[in-house]
Amino acid sequence: MEETLAILGTGRLGEALVDGLLRSGGALPDRLRCSTRRPARARELTERFGVKADTDSAGAAAESDVLVLAVKPQNLRDLLAEIGPKVSASKTVISFVAAVPTGVIEELLGEVPVVRVMSNTPVQVDEAMSVIAPGRFAEERHLEMAERILGRVGRVVRLPEEHLDAVTALSGSGPAYFFLLAEAMIDAGILLGLSRDVATELIIQTMVGSAKMLRDTGRHPVELREAVTSPGGTTIAAIRVLEEERVRAAFLNAIEAAQRRAAELAGG
Ligand SMILES: NC(=O)c1ccc[n+]([C@@H]2O[C@H](COP(=O)([O-])OP(=O)(O)OC[C@H]3O[C@@H](n4cnc5c(N)ncnc54)[C@H](OP(=O)(O)O)[C@@H]3O)[C@@H](O)[C@H]2O)c1
């Protein structure tokens, strides 16, 4: 990557990005700057990654081409007030801040290209699902830049911003649904007399294998499920119970509720 990049607010997400970009060769330490609120956290980042890190977000913004906003929503206004005087239309702003529309950032920073990202926690293992949406002033080249950066830590899809609440509900919160499922299935193993360790290993590997089949074969989930559902067998006995318990409807209702909540949060 030729651009210089500032991660403004380097917590869990920011650190996962720094780690992913450096490991994959997507950025060199001298083209990457990080800012935090606490000096001790900045020192930790410099020691761990060899990047320049300090509490001077305005300085980092002035010196960098790409500004990654990675603070919590409640800290965004302070950050934007600090960097505002250093941000011009020649910069690209990439915002990871949940529930904050690009319009709010444009209002506070002026006519600058903003790309909003909804990613998810597997960013920590380079398997993020990131969706990017352009603000009013973002052009093709800004989206391409965001794709290049995020492509280093997972997959990237472009969508109009109006879909981001749905994305938040589906892939943003998605890891939590899978973790809950894993938890429930591990408990089931324990109920059937297996040790927690064994049940955990069985379920994790089954999840990873199933996810890889879905992704790598490109076959429809129904087709893959039918392949393990033999007539009169064990799987169909379990599926009957899942259907009786309305698990499918529960997922539809749950994800719709998450979308409603995302819209409420984005609205104020
Ligand atoms: N975690 C994820 O995988 C993930 C995934 C998708 C989206 N997101 C979004 O990414 C954002 C960050 O989430 P997170 O989990 O990384 O939060 P986090 O761990 O709390 O990190 C936030 C960081 O922002 C810093 N900060 C706060 N105010 C600042 C300011 N005014 N100037 C400079 N730095 C400031 C904090 O510094 P100190 O540590 O020094 O206080 C902290 O390092 C959120 O909006 C979240 O919704 C996170």
The ligand as an ORCA input file, in Angstrom:
! r2SCAN-3c Opt
* xyz 0 1
  N     -14.168     -5.107     17.979
  C     -14.529     -5.403     16.741
  O     -14.182     -6.467     16.187
  C     -15.381     -4.467     15.919
  C     -15.937     -4.962     14.767
  C     -16.688     -4.102     13.979
  C     -16.848     -2.777     14.333
  N     -16.322     -2.299     15.466
  C     -16.491     -0.860     15.776
  O     -15.210     -0.281     15.897
  C     -15.222      0.721     16.881
  C     -14.149      0.402     17.919
  O     -14.489     -0.805     18.613
  P     -13.444     -1.543     19.568
  O     -14.072     -2.808     19.975
  O     -12.094     -1.581     18.897
  O     -13.409     -0.495     20.796
  P     -12.280     -0.331     21.909
  O     -11.506     -1.596     22.086
  O     -12.929      0.313     23.077
  O     -11.273      0.720     21.264
  C     -11.553      2.078     21.110
  C     -10.216      2.833     21.110
  O     -10.492      4.196     20.857
  C      -9.597      4.974     21.630
  N     -10.156      6.326     21.774
  C     -11.311      6.716     22.355
  N     -11.475      8.037     22.246
  C     -10.409      8.498     21.569
  C     -10.004      9.793     21.120
  N     -10.745     10.884     21.351
  N      -8.842      9.880     20.445
  C      -8.081      8.798     20.207
  N      -8.408      7.554     20.592
  C      -9.551      7.413     21.264
  C      -9.453      4.212     22.921
  O      -8.227      4.596     23.492
  P      -7.785      4.123     24.979
  O      -7.660      2.649     24.929
  O      -6.487      4.789     25.165
  O      -8.890      4.594     25.883
  C      -9.439      2.764     22.411
  O      -8.123      2.345     22.146
  C     -16.627      0.764     17.477
  O     -17.353      1.842     16.922
  C     -17.189     -0.577     17.090
  O     -18.573     -0.512     16.924
  C     -15.576     -3.128     16.276
*
